[in-house]
Amino acid sequence: MKSQIEDVLNRVHAGRLTPREAMKILKDYPYEDLDFAKVDHHREIRKGFPEVIFGLGKTDDQIVRIARAIVQKGGNLLVTRIEAAALAKLRRAVPKVRYNALGKVAYLRQKAAAPGQGKIHILTAGTSDLPVAEEAFVTCEMLGNEVERAYDVGVAGLHRLLGEFDRIKNARVIIACAGMEGALPSVVAGLFSVPIIAVPTSVGYGASFKGVAALLAMLNSCPGGVGVVNIDNGFGAAYLASLINHL
């Protein structure tokens, strides 16, 4: 919080803020209590990015109120797993918000994030993995990273992955999303010498157990350098990839 206070005081001394405006900025730090939620405005100071709203399990009005609190403080807005009804209400409250329909992510950039050091590449084994990959894609971009995508390059046709080899070899971090038997991250880790973040997806027939089979396969990956996040957790994979890319 000290750095935030110093920044505001410097802006007051420079004449860019009035004392009243400064008090308005600081009054809800370290968090703003909305009764049902405590919006962590201090998170951007600690982590470099504002609180992210997980849409599932929240009412439409809760999503809107939290989003409005973040936007009013000048923060970048990221809402994951948001459904159409909630999005419609959010757009009325925050008209400039954008939406990735495939990834079910609503977002608004109000200021630039610190740039990453290199590129993050997001791969999917199949087309059915795209919703998770697109959640990761938007998150990576909002966190200030340059991102490239190579979709449908799974082990059912390895020539497709090899066809993207020259592009992928320039990655600093790779996110690999796969369902079914979850083999893609192991193959990728055997080809590239960068951190691989494996994302098991809940894609597959009955014995895939809604992603558990892919999760276990990735946890048992033979090549070194593979880290695994939870099933369908595109956001978590992207956040971790961004931290690595900003080192």
C-alpha positions in Angstrom: 0.0 0.0 0.0 2.9 2.4 0.7 3.8 2.6 -3.0 0.2 3.4 -3.9 0.1 6.2 -1.3 3.4 7.6 -2.5 2.2 7.5 -6.1 -1.0 9.4 -5.2 0.8 12.0 -3.1 3.3 12.6 -6.0 0.4 13.2 -8.4 -1.1 15.6 -5.9 2.2 17.5 -5.5 2.6 17.6 -9.3 -0.9 19.1 -9.7 -2.3 16.1 -11.5 -4.8 15.3 -8.7 -6.7 17.4 -6.3 -6.7 16.3 -2.6 -10.4 15.4 -3.0 -9.6 13.1 -6.0 -6.7 11.6 -4.0 -9.0 10.7 -1.1 -11.5 9.2 -3.5 -8.8 6.9 -5.0 -7.5 5.8 -1.6 -10.6 5.4 0.5 -11.3 1.8 -0.5 -7.8 0.5 0.0 -6.8 -2.2 0.9 -10.2 -3.5 0.0 -13.7 -2.3 -0.7 -16.5 -4.0 1.3 -19.6 -4.7 -0.8 -21.2 -6.8 2.0 -21.2 -10.0 -0.1 -17.6 -9.5 -1.3 -14.5 -7.7 -0.4 -12.9 -6.4 -3.6 -9.2 -6.6 -3.2 -8.0 -3.3 -4.7 -4.6 -3.9 -3.1 -4.0 -7.0 -5.3 -2.7 -4.9 -8.2 0.0 -3.5 -5.9 1.0 -6.9 -4.6 0.6 -8.9 -7.8 0.7 -6.5 -10.7 -2.9 -7.2 -11.9 -6.3 -6.5 -10.3 -8.6 -9.1 -8.8 -10.0 -11.4 -11.4 -13.7 -12.3 -11.2 -14.7 -16.0 -11.4 -18.2 -15.9 -12.8 -19.5 -19.3 -11.9 -21.5 -19.4 -8.7 -22.0 -15.7 -8.6 -25.3 -13.9 -9.4 -25.5 -11.5 -12.3 -25.7 -8.5 -9.9 -22.7 -9.7 -7.9 -20.6 -9.9 -11.0 -21.7 -6.5 -12.1 -21.1 -4.8 -8.8 -17.6 -6.3 -8.4 -16.8 -5.4 -12.0 -18.0 -1.8 -11.5 -15.8 -1.4 -8.4 -12.7 -2.6 -10.3 -13.4 -0.4 -13.3 -14.1 2.7 -11.2 -10.6 2.3 -9.7 -9.1 2.4 -13.1 -8.1 -1.3 -13.1 -8.2 -3.8 -16.0 -11.2 -6.0 -15.9 -11.2 -9.8 -16.4 -14.2 -12.0 -15.8 -13.9 -15.7 -16.5 -16.7 -18.2 -17.0 -19.4 -15.6 -17.5 -22.7 -16.6 -19.0 -24.8 -14.7 -21.5 -27.4 -13.3 -19.0 -24.7 -11.9 -16.8 -22.8 -10.5 -19.8 -25.8 -8.6 -20.9 -26.1 -6.9 -17.5 -22.4 -6.3 -17.4 -22.4 -4.6 -20.8 -25.1 -2.2 -19.5 -22.9 -1.3 -16.5 -19.6 -1.3 -18.4 -20.4 -0.5 -22.1 -16.9 -0.9 -23.4 -16.4 -4.4 -22.1 -15.3 -7.0 -24.7 -16.2 -10.7 -24.8 -14.6 -13.9 -26.1 -17.6 -16.1 -26.6 -15.6 -19.3 -27.0 -13.6 -18.8 -23.8 -16.6 -17.2 -22.0 -14.3 -14.4 -20.9 -15.3 -10.7 -20.5 -12.5 -8.2 -20.4 -11.7 -4.5 -20.5 -8.2 -3.0 -20.7 -8.0 0.4 -19.2 -4.2 0.6 -19.0 -1.2 -1.3 -20.4 0.2 -4.2 -18.4 3.9 -4.7 -18.1 5.2 -6.5 -21.2 6.5 -10.1 -21.0 10.0 -11.0 -22.0 9.0 -13.3 -24.9 6.1 -15.2 -26.5 3.7 -17.6 -24.9 2.4 -20.3 -27.3 -0.9 -22.0 -26.6 -1.4 -25.4 -28.1 -4.5 -27.7 -28.2 -4.7 -31.4 -29.0 -8.1 -30.9 -30.6 -10.8 -28.5 -31.5 -12.9 -29.5 -28.4 -10.1 -28.0 -26.2 -10.6 -24.5 -27.7 -12.8 -23.1 -24.9 -10.1 -23.7 -22.3 -7.3 -22.5 -24.6 -9.2 -19.3 -25.4 -9.7 -18.6 -21.7 -5.9 -18.9 -21.4 -5.3 -16.7 -24.5 -7.4 -13.7 -23.3 -5.8 -14.0 -19.8 -2.3 -14.1 -21.2 -3.0 -11.0 -23.4 -4.5 -9.1 -20.5 -1.5 -9.8 -18.4 0.8 -8.1 -21.0 2.1 -11.1 -23.0 2.6 -11.6 -26.7 0.7 -14.8 -27.5 0.5 -17.2 -30.4 -1.8 -20.1 -31.0 -1.5 -23.5 -32.7 -4.7 -25.4 -32.4 -5.6 -29.0 -33.3 -2.0 -30.4 -33.2 -2.6 -33.5 -31.0 -1.1 -37.0 -31.2 -3.8 -38.3 -33.6 -1.7 -36.6 -36.3 1.8 -35.6 -35.1 2.7 -34.2 -38.5 0.4 -31.3 -37.6 2.5 -30.4 -34.5 5.7 -30.8 -36.5 4.3 -28.5 -39.1 4.2 -25.8 -36.4 7.7 -26.6 -35.1 9.5 -23.5 -36.4 6.9 -21.2 -34.9 6.7 -22.9 -31.5 10.5 -23.2 -31.0 10.5 -19.4 -30.4 8.3 -19.7 -27.4 9.5 -18.8 -23.9 6.6 -20.7 -22.3 4.2 -23.2 -23.8 0.6 -24.0 -22.6 -0.6 -27.4 -23.9 -4.3 -28.2 -23.5 -5.5 -31.7 -24.1 -8.3 -34.1 -23.1 -8.7 -37.8 -24.0 -5.5 -39.5 -22.9 -3.7 -36.1 -22.3 -0.6 -37.1 -24.3 0.2 -33.8 -26.0 2.3 -32.1 -23.2 4.6 -35.1 -23.0 5.3 -35.0 -26.7 5.8 -31.2 -26.6 8.2 -31.5 -23.6 10.3 -33.9 -25.6 10.7 -31.4 -28.4 11.2 -28.0 -26.8 13.5 -26.8 -24.0 11.1 -24.3 -22.3 8.6 -24.7 -19.4 5.5 -26.6 -20.5 2.3 -25.9 -18.6 -0.1 -28.8 -19.1 -3.9 -28.2 -18.9 -6.1 -31.4 -18.8 -9.5 -30.7 -20.3 -12.8 -32.5 -19.6 -12.9 -33.8 -23.1 -13.3 -37.5 -23.9 -15.4 -40.6 -23.7 -16.5 -42.3 -20.4 -13.2 -43.6 -19.2 -11.6 -40.2 -19.5 -13.6 -39.4 -16.3 -14.2 -35.8 -17.3 -10.5 -35.0 -17.5 -9.2 -37.1 -14.6 -7.5 -39.5 -17.1 -5.7 -36.6 -18.8 -4.8 -35.1 -15.4 -3.1 -38.3 -14.2 -1.3 -38.8 -17.5 0.1 -35.3 -17.4 1.2 -35.7 -13.8 3.0 -38.9 -14.8 4.7 -37.2 -17.8 8.1 -38.7 -18.6 10.0 -35.7 -20.1 11.2 -33.1 -17.6 9.8 -29.5 -17.5 6.1 -30.3 -17.4 3.9 -28.6 -14.7 0.2 -29.4 -14.5 -2.7 -27.2 -13.5 -6.3 -28.3 -12.6 -8.8 -29.7 -15.1 -10.1 -27.0 -17.6 -8.0 -24.3 -15.7 -7.0 -22.1 -18.7 -6.9 -19.1 -16.4 -4.5 -20.7 -14.0 -2.2 -21.9 -16.7 -2.1 -18.4 -18.3 -1.4 -16.7 -15.0 1.5 -19.1 -14.3 2.8 -18.7 -17.8 2.7 -15.0 -17.5 4.7 -15.0 -14.3 7.4 -17.1 -15.9 7.4 -14.9 -19.0 7.8 -11.7 -16.9 10.9 -13.1 -15.0 
